[in-house]
Amino acid sequence: MGAIDVINDQLIMRFKAKDGTNVTLRPAEIEDAFDIITNVECIIQEGKYIQKEKVRTVEEEKAFIEEMKVKDNMYAAVDVDGHVVGIARCIRGDLNMKRHTGLFRTWLSKEAQGKGLGNKIMDYTLEWGKIHQLHKICLTVFASNQIAKQLYEKYGFVVEGVQREQVLIGNNFDDEIFMAYFYS
């Protein structure tokens, strides 16, 4: 799984990627804002598997990182050699009646894909949810993103529903699949 440590109430995971690269999953910091917006911009331009159309400014990203900390949400940086090449976040329900749930989102830069990082992100996220006593983690994935869907299924996520032809990517409609992981 990789070494997971809790240091000063912060979850940190260190491991080697498939290509031997040293990777750290750790809470995002204000200093990561530039790397985050720079890398996500390329993914947004590709316009395929991310539900975002506009990049935040550095100041907006810094404010978002702070907000995530204040609200006790997970906003993890995928750090390779001191550079953030991806993120994972789990936003807990704002209402008390939904505080036991989290909405998961993630992305990796093109260079970080195919190195086994998705598995480690899932290990990290599920451990974070366990520590924070979540009952359920929800996510959505596009039907055409079979690699991600298979990863989520491997980790025990189940399909809760499908919104047919919910998104238009290029000239093609795609289904949006709602999935959830339940802690026993």
C-alpha positions as CSV (number, residue, x, y, z in Angstrom):
1,M,0.0,0.0,0.0
2,G,2.8,2.4,0.8
3,A,3.8,3.9,4.1
4,I,0.9,5.9,5.6
5,D,1.7,8.1,8.5
6,V,-0.4,10.6,10.5
7,I,1.9,13.5,11.4
8,N,0.4,16.4,13.3
9,D,-3.1,15.2,12.4
10,Q,-2.1,15.2,8.7
11,L,-2.3,12.0,6.6
12,I,0.9,11.5,4.5
13,M,1.7,8.5,2.2
14,R,5.1,7.9,0.7
15,F,5.7,5.3,-2.0
16,K,7.5,4.6,-5.3
17,A,5.5,4.8,-8.5
18,K,5.8,2.0,-11.1
19,D,8.6,3.9,-12.8
20,G,10.6,4.2,-9.5
21,T,9.7,7.9,-9.0
22,N,9.3,8.9,-5.3
23,V,5.8,10.1,-4.7
24,T,4.1,11.7,-1.6
25,L,0.4,12.1,-1.1
26,R,-0.1,14.9,1.4
27,P,-2.5,17.7,2.3
28,A,-2.3,20.5,-0.3
29,E,-0.6,23.7,0.9
30,I,-0.9,27.3,-0.1
31,E,2.4,27.0,-1.9
32,D,1.0,24.3,-4.2
33,A,-1.6,26.7,-5.8
34,F,0.6,27.5,-8.9
35,D,1.4,23.9,-9.7
36,I,-2.3,22.9,-9.2
37,I,-3.7,25.5,-11.6
38,T,-0.9,25.0,-14.2
39,N,-1.5,21.3,-14.4
40,V,-5.2,21.3,-14.3
41,E,-5.3,23.8,-17.2
42,C,-3.9,21.2,-19.5
43,I,-6.6,18.7,-18.4
44,I,-9.3,21.2,-18.9
45,Q,-8.1,22.0,-22.4
46,E,-8.3,18.3,-23.2
47,G,-11.9,18.6,-22.0
48,K,-12.4,14.9,-21.6
49,Y,-12.7,13.6,-18.1
50,I,-12.9,16.6,-15.8
51,Q,-16.0,18.5,-14.8
52,K,-14.4,21.9,-14.9
53,E,-14.2,24.5,-17.7
54,K,-12.2,27.3,-16.2
55,V,-9.0,27.4,-14.2
56,R,-9.0,29.3,-10.9
57,T,-6.5,32.1,-10.4
58,V,-3.6,31.5,-8.0
59,E,-5.4,33.6,-5.4
60,E,-8.6,31.7,-5.9
61,E,-6.8,28.4,-5.6
62,K,-5.1,29.6,-2.4
63,A,-8.4,30.6,-0.9
64,F,-9.9,27.2,-1.9
65,I,-7.0,25.3,-0.2
66,E,-7.7,27.4,3.0
67,E,-11.4,26.7,2.8
68,M,-10.8,23.0,2.4
69,K,-8.7,23.0,5.6
70,V,-11.2,25.1,7.6
71,K,-14.0,22.8,6.6
72,D,-12.0,19.7,7.5
73,N,-12.2,18.3,4.0
74,M,-9.5,16.3,2.2
75,Y,-7.5,18.1,-0.4
76,A,-4.4,16.0,-1.2
77,A,-1.5,16.9,-3.4
78,V,0.2,14.3,-5.5
79,D,3.8,15.4,-5.0
80,V,6.6,14.2,-7.3
81,D,10.0,15.7,-6.6
82,G,8.5,18.8,-5.0
83,H,6.0,19.5,-7.8
84,V,2.2,18.8,-7.6
85,V,1.2,16.7,-10.6
86,G,-2.3,15.9,-9.4
87,I,-4.9,16.2,-6.6
88,A,-7.5,14.2,-4.9
89,R,-10.2,15.7,-2.7
90,C,-13.1,14.5,-0.7
91,I,-15.6,17.2,0.3
92,R,-17.8,16.3,3.3
93,G,-21.5,17.2,3.3
94,D,-22.1,20.7,4.6
95,L,-25.3,19.9,6.4
96,N,-25.1,17.9,9.6
97,M,-27.5,15.3,8.1
98,K,-24.9,14.7,5.3
99,R,-21.6,15.2,7.2
100,H,-21.1,11.4,7.1
101,T,-20.7,11.5,3.3
102,G,-17.9,12.8,1.1
103,L,-17.8,13.7,-2.6
104,F,-14.6,12.5,-4.2
105,R,-12.8,14.1,-7.2
106,T,-9.3,13.6,-8.6
107,W,-7.1,14.3,-11.6
108,L,-3.5,13.6,-12.6
109,S,-1.4,15.4,-15.2
110,K,-0.7,13.5,-18.4
111,E,2.9,12.8,-17.2
112,A,1.7,11.2,-13.9
113,Q,-0.8,8.8,-15.5
114,G,-0.1,5.1,-16.0
115,K,2.3,4.9,-13.0
116,G,-0.1,3.3,-10.5
117,L,-0.9,6.5,-8.7
118,G,-4.7,6.0,-9.0
119,N,-4.4,3.0,-6.7
120,K,-2.5,4.9,-4.1
121,I,-4.9,7.8,-4.3
122,M,-7.7,5.4,-3.6
123,D,-5.8,3.9,-0.6
124,Y,-5.2,7.3,0.8
125,T,-8.7,8.5,0.3
126,L,-10.3,5.5,1.9
127,E,-8.0,5.7,4.8
128,W,-8.8,9.4,5.2
129,G,-12.5,8.6,5.1
130,K,-12.1,5.9,7.8
131,I,-10.1,8.3,10.0
132,H,-12.8,10.9,9.6
133,Q,-15.6,8.4,10.3
134,L,-17.3,8.7,7.0
135,H,-20.1,6.3,6.2
136,K,-20.1,6.8,2.4
137,I,-17.9,8.3,-0.3
138,C,-19.6,9.3,-3.6
139,L,-18.2,10.1,-7.0
140,T,-19.2,10.4,-10.6
141,V,-17.4,9.1,-13.6
142,F,-18.1,9.3,-17.3
143,A,-19.0,5.9,-18.9
144,S,-16.3,6.4,-21.5
145,N,-13.6,6.6,-18.7
146,Q,-13.4,2.8,-18.3
147,I,-10.0,2.8,-16.6
148,A,-11.3,5.0,-13.8
149,K,-14.6,3.1,-13.5
150,Q,-12.7,-0.2,-13.2
151,L,-10.4,1.3,-10.6
152,Y,-13.4,2.4,-8.5
153,E,-15.0,-1.0,-8.8
154,K,-11.8,-2.7,-7.8
155,Y,-11.9,-0.6,-4.6
156,G,-15.5,-1.6,-3.8
157,F,-17.4,1.3,-5.3
158,V,-20.9,0.3,-6.5
159,V,-23.0,2.0,-9.2
160,E,-25.9,3.9,-7.6
161,G,-27.3,5.3,-10.8
162,V,-26.7,6.5,-14.4
163,Q,-27.7,9.7,-16.0
164,R,-27.8,8.9,-19.7
165,E,-26.3,11.3,-22.2
166,Q,-25.7,13.7,-19.3
167,V,-22.5,15.3,-20.8
168,L,-21.5,16.4,-24.2
169,I,-17.8,15.9,-24.8
170,G,-16.8,17.1,-28.2
171,N,-19.6,16.0,-30.4
172,N,-20.5,12.9,-28.4
173,F,-22.9,12.4,-25.5
174,D,-21.7,10.4,-22.6
175,D,-23.4,8.9,-19.5
176,E,-22.5,10.1,-16.1
177,I,-22.3,7.2,-13.6
178,F,-22.9,7.8,-9.9
179,M,-20.9,5.4,-7.7
180,A,-20.4,5.1,-3.9
181,Y,-18.2,3.3,-1.4
182,F,-19.8,2.3,1.9
183,Y,-17.8,1.7,5.0
184,S,-19.2,-1.2,6.9
